[in-house]
Amino acid sequence: MSLFLAAATRTLARATVIRTSKLNIPVSSSFRLACASLHATPAAAAGPFKHYETAENSTDSTFEFDEESEKEIAFTLSKYPDTLQGKQSGIMPLLWIVQQQLDRTHGTMKTSVAKGAVQFPKTQGGGGWVPLAAMHKIAERLGCSHMDVYEVATFFTMYNREKKGKFHIQLCATTPCMVCGAYDIMHTIEAHLGIKAGETSKDGMWTLTEVECLGACVNAPMIQVNDFFFENLTPENTVKLLDDLRDGREVRIGPQNGLNNSEGPMGRTSLTEPVSGPYCRDLGA
């Protein structure tokens, strides 16, 4: 509907400019400029939506699901009706299953967990990617067109359509992190690794991506490396974290400053005792 309205507005603008110019009706320059801009604005660049042919991500490449992915696919598709439309509901989860399968780093990271932080024993896909061949395999499995899969893969930024470094650093720069020094952390990472946001290091070790809110605002600034959150960052502990990751040393998931959960310097000041029930109504009653 919005595309129709935009087209109609551009048509009206053209007609208005032509009609007023032929009839010599005085029209303000600002109005003429506004009308002209409606149909003079270039189409959006293809940028992130375009496929770039590379040796490891070409139209001639092949892809096969592994045994673990096949189990996940069978479980996922069992949730949907066995119809073309029902199967197409599986496009999003199958793209994510591919990304999980191609995350080669998760199982190699040595980690410990701060209290309240989340450890994922199985990859969540943060360090993986979705090559073109995998999109074609998904279309084949679901009986849909390649374009059906492209439309989803190019719309959601959670799908990495280019191979990332061994460690994919996603740096949150949304407002809470920004005001707490996110860009100081970004500049520290860039200087230490010799790459800019949006780049991958030449040795394939690091990729740095600026992202929107990752949901850890209370412990800002923070980054996500592959699947894991590292919070309460300073330039100093960020450099240590990067060096530990590079050298294969154990890293601590969660706050990097010894914070317990998201408690302030005075510790827990409320909800100091277990909450009395009832916790939930009896759904079986």
N, C-alpha and C positions, 0 to 999 in steps of 0.2 A: 504493500500500500504506500509506504514512504517513497519507494522508487517512482511510483505513478505520480504522486504529488510533486516530487522534485521535477519530473519531466514536464508536468503540466505548468509548473511555475516558470520553468525556463522558456516554454513556448509562449506563455503570457508576457514574459519580459521582452522577448524578441518582438512580439506583435506591438507592444507598447512603444518600444523605441522606434520601430518603423512608422507607426501611425503618427506619433507626435512629430517626427522629423518631417513627414510629408505635409502635415497640416500647419506647420510652423507654430505649434503650441509651445509656449515657454515651459521648460521643464528644468528643475534644478540640476546642477551638475552632479550633486551627490546621488540623486535618484538615478540619473543615467549611469553613474559609476556602479551603483548597486545592481542595476538591471544587467549591465554588461558583465559583471563578475559572475552572475548566475550561469551564464553559458560560456564564459571564457576560462573558468577554472579547469585545469587539466585533470584527467582521470587519475585516481590514486595509483601510485607506483606499485608494481607487482611485488617488489621487495621480498618480504618473508613468505609470500605465497608461491613464489617461483621455485621450481626444482632446478638445482644446479648439478649437472652431470659430473661425477667424480669416479675414480677407479673403484671405490668401495660402495658407491651409491649410484649405480647406473641403471638404465632401463634393461640392460642385459643381465643384471645380477639375479641370483636366485636366493630364496629364503625358505626354510623349513622350520616348523614348530618342533621343539624338543618334547620329550616325554612328559616333563612336568607341565609344560604349556598346554599340551593336549588334554591333560586332566583338568586344568583350569578352564579350558574352552568348553569341555563337556559339561562341567558344573555350571558355567555361566549361561550357556545356551539352553540348559534345562529350565531356566527361569522364564523363558519367552515362548510365545506360541510358535508352533512349527509352520509358520507361514513366511512369505517373503518379507512382509512388513515386520513381523515379529523377529525374524532373524536379523534384520537391519538394526534392531535395538542393541545388538551385540557389537556394533562397530566400535563404540567407545571403549568398552572393557577389553576387546581383543587388541586394540591399539596399545592399551596399557600392558597387556600380557606380553606383547612383543617387546615393549620397552623394559619390562622386568627381565625377560630372557636375555637381553643384550646388555644388561648391567653386569659387567665382569669384575667390578671392584668391590662390591658390597661384602662378599665373603672373605676378602683379604684384609679388611680394615680391623685393626686392633682397637677395641673400645672398652671403656668402662662407663658407668652411668651415674650421673649426679642424682640425688634424691628428687623424685618428681619428674625426671626427664624420661623420654621414651626410647627404648631400644627395640629395633626391628630385627628379629632373627632371620627374617627372609627379606630379600630386596623388595623395596616399594617402587623401584623403577626410576628413581631420581637421577641415577647415573647412566641410564640407558638411552636408546634412541630408536627411531622408527624409520628404517630405510624404505625406499620406494618399492622394492621387491616384496617387503612384508605387507605393504598396503595392498599390492596386487594379490597376494596370497589370502588376505582377509576377504577381499572382494570375491575371490574364487570360492572360499569356504562358505560365505553367506549368500552367494548367488546374486550379488548386486553388482553395480557398475564400479569401475575404478573411480569415477568422479564422485560417487556417493561416499567413498572412503576419503578421497582428497578433501572434500568439503569439511569433514569433521577434523581431520588431521591438521588442516591449515587454520582452522578457526580457534582451537584451544591451545594456549601457549604451554600447557603442561606436556604436550607431545614435542619431543626434541626430534626434528627432522634432519638434523645434521649430527654426525658423530661428535661427542664431547670428549674432553680430556679425561684422564683417569679419575681426577677429582673435579667434579662440576660444582663450582662455588656459585651459589645463588645469593646475591646480596640484596637484602630488603632495603629500599630507599623511600618507602612510604612515610608519611608525616611523623609518627612517633619515633621511628628509627632515624629519620633525617634530623630531627631536632636534637636527638641524643648522640649525633656524630657519625651517622652512616657514611657520609662522604669522606670523613677522616679515615674510616676503615677501608673504604674503596681505594683511596689514594695510597694507603699503606700497602694494600694487596698489589696494586698496580706497580708500585715502586719495587716491592720485594720480588715479584714474579716476572717483571719486565713485560707485562701485557696490559692492554686496556680492556675496559668492559666490552663484552661482545667478542673477545678474541680468545684463541686457544694457543697455548705456548707451543713453540716449535718441536719440543720433545714429546708433545702429546700428554703431558702430565696434568696440565691445568686448563680449565675453561672458566672464565669469569663472566657472569651474567647479572645484570641489574634487573630485579623483579619487583613486583608490587607486594603488598602485605602478605607475610607468611604466618601471621597469627600469633607471634610471640612478642607483641608490643610491650608487655609489662616488663620484659627483660631486654629491652632495646639498648644498643644496636645488636643485630644478630645476623648470622649467615646460615644457610643450609648447604652442607657439603654432601652431595649425593642424597642420602635419605635423612641425614642426621642434623639436628639443630645445635648450634654453638652460640651461646647468648652472653649478654653483658660483656661485650668485647671492648677492648682498648687497642690502640696501635701496638702496644707491647705484647699483650697476650695473643693478638692475632698473628704476629710474626712467629711466636713460639708454636702456635697451633699449626701453621703452615709447614714449619720445619719438622715438626713431629710427624705430620702426615707424609711428607716427602721421604723421611728416613725410616718409615715403618714403625715408629714408636706408638705406644698406646695413647689415645686421646680420650678425653672425658666429655661425653655428650651432655649438653645442658649448660648451665651457667659456668663461665670461665673464671669467676671471681670468688668462688666458694659459697655463693648464695645458696640458701636452702629453698627450693622451689622459687617463689617470687616474693619471699618475705623481705621486709625492710630491715634496716640495721638493728631495730629493737626486737626482731624476731616476731613470732606469732602474737598478735594482740587481740584476736577474736577467734571464735570457734575453737577454743582451747580444749574443749571436751567433746566426746562423741555426741553427735546430734541425736536427740531422742526421736523415736518413731512416732507414728507409722511412716515408713519411708516411701511406700507405694501401696495403692489400694490392691486388694486381692482380685486379680483379673479372672481367677477361676471361679469366683463366687457368683 
